[in-house]
């Protein structure tokens, strides 16, 4: 299946099922899915892995959101340096 996706240009070489699961969880979390919903999508019996993947995706999302704020703060300091 992965080889077919690669040959069709829909996936880059090196894709794994694990990577595909993580990408699915990351995208679902970004779209507001709960860990219980993610658990259902993945077919996991417990929510422990779904919770872990969702936490990791949330951290990445929060980090991405804070970078522009830090850049604005840095730019403000360079635009108005104190003597």
N, C-alpha and C positions, 0 to 999 in steps of 0.2 A: 504494500500500500504506500509506504513512504517512498520507495523507488519510483512508483508511478507518479506521485506528486512532484518529485524532483524532475522526472523526465518531461512532465507537462509544464515545468517552470513555476509551479505553485508553491514550491518549497526549496530552500537552499540545501545543498549537500550537508550532511551531518545531522539532520533533524532526527530526533529520537521520539519515541512515544512519551517518554517522561517529559521531554521538552515541550511536546505538544500539549500535554496535560497542564503544565505550568503556564503556558501561554493562554490556554483556555480559561484557567482560573484567574489569571491577571486581567484578561479582557472582561470577564464576567464581573469581577470585583470593581473594575473601573466603571462598569455600567450600573453598579449598585446592587448586584446580587448578594444575598446573605450567604454565610458559610453553610447553612442548611440547604439552600438552593444549590450551591456548588457541590455539596455532598451528594445530592440527588443526581446532578448531571454526571458526576464522576462514577457514581455507583458504589461509593465507599460505604462500608458498614458503620463506621464511626466517623465522627466529625473531626478527629484529631488532625489528620492530614489536610483536610479542607480548611480547618482553622489556621494551620501553619502556612499553607499556600496563600490564604487570604491576608494573613498578617504581613507576609513578605510583600505581597502586591500593594497593600495599603502603605507600607513604609516607603516603597519605591515611589508611589504616587505622591505621598506627603513630601518626600525629598524633592521631587520634581517641582512641586508647587512652591517650595520655599526658595529655590534658587533665584527666580526672578526678583523676589523681594530682597534677597541679599545683594543682588546686583544693583537694584535701585538705591539701596542704602549706601553701597560703596560709591556709586556715581554721585550721590548727594554729598558725600564727604569730600570727594575730589573736586566737585564744583564749588564748594564752600569751605576751603581749608581754613583752619584756625591758625592764627599767628603764634 
